[in-house]
Amino acid sequence: MLTKEEVTSYNKNGYLLVENAVSESQLIQLRRLMTEFIDKSRHVRESNEVYDLDKGHGPDTPRLTRIKIPHKQHPYFWEVLRHSRMTEVLQSLLGPDTTIITSKLNTKAPGGGAAVEWHQDWAFYPHTNDDLLAFGLMLEDVDEENGPLMVIPESHRGPILDHHANGVFAGAINPEDPLFKREKMVKLTGKAGTMTVHHARTLHGSAPNISNRQRSILFYEIAKADAWPILGAASYIHKLGQTRFWEDLQERVITGKASLMPRLEKVPVLMPLPPAPDNSSIFKTQESAGAKSSFG
Ligand SMILES: O=C(O)CCC(=O)C(=O)O
């Protein structure tokens, strides 16, 4: 469990760093799986249901921005979330009943792996209340050079900034937005096994990887069970139909039980519409919408 001070710090700042969030053997197994997935991507030519490819990807130089929804690709990614220190951290922050929204393993390749422009996750998937957070488990050491996650402390208690550009949802703020206080930015670095936690309304992003080492962070995005997604966001959930949605809801329970009573809070909601020309990942959304880069 987290200490009272850690919970208070998360509530105040909208982010937290937790060391040793998984055991040594869990970390080894996760890295082994990641390496296998990357190896299997060598002959993949286009982004698909599993892989989001980065520029320069090929058989000799596998370069991925992401392995998509890893907990659906291999049961171990689900097992670790449910049976590790991560599970305790989750319950300390969101209480006993929690469901997963999505997961992703973002792998910034050495020598330029793609930036993630500044954004708030909430803009992508508004819910009936904002008890939502993201875990980012570092599978390798993350330092200033290989594109650490960066956050703006306390931004989760401020406004949701405009994430539209060129008439579509761009999944990124305008770096010149006067509400964007870049000077407050904190870089979340740590040893492999360290986990970042950020609130769904916390402004965050990451620069290109300028080092010669990969940067791999396994993200889980999670809701308190009584936070229900609002129709219209870009999630597979909304395409399932009622019967499959019900089954999927049971499968998404991480701890405790699902809730059939959405808690409605006064939260700022602007639907992420119209969609960008390619909204198959955050990278494609930001690029195809022509979002202005903060890192160019
Ligand atoms: O990989 C990163 O550094 C950030 C990822 C992120 O914020 C996202 O995928 O929504």
PDBQT file of the ligand as one rigid body, heavy atoms in Angstrom, charges set to zero:
ROOT
HETATM    1  O1  LIG A 301       5.055   7.123 -24.119  1.00  0.00    +0.000 OA
HETATM    2  C1  LIG A 301       4.996   8.210 -23.568  1.00  0.00    +0.000 C 
HETATM    3  O2  LIG A 301       5.997   8.824 -23.218  1.00  0.00    +0.000 OA
HETATM    4  C2  LIG A 301       3.687   8.886 -23.274  1.00  0.00    +0.000 C 
HETATM    5  C3  LIG A 301       2.526   8.062 -23.635  1.00  0.00    +0.000 C 
HETATM    6  C4  LIG A 301       1.206   8.727 -23.537  1.00  0.00    +0.000 C 
HETATM    7  O3  LIG A 301       1.029   9.724 -22.893  1.00  0.00    +0.000 OA
HETATM    8  C5  LIG A 301       0.098   8.135 -24.252  1.00  0.00    +0.000 C 
HETATM    9  O4  LIG A 301       0.322   7.169 -25.010  1.00  0.00    +0.000 OA
HETATM   10  O5  LIG A 301      -1.049   8.610 -24.061  1.00  0.00    +0.000 OA
ENDROOT
TORSDOF 0
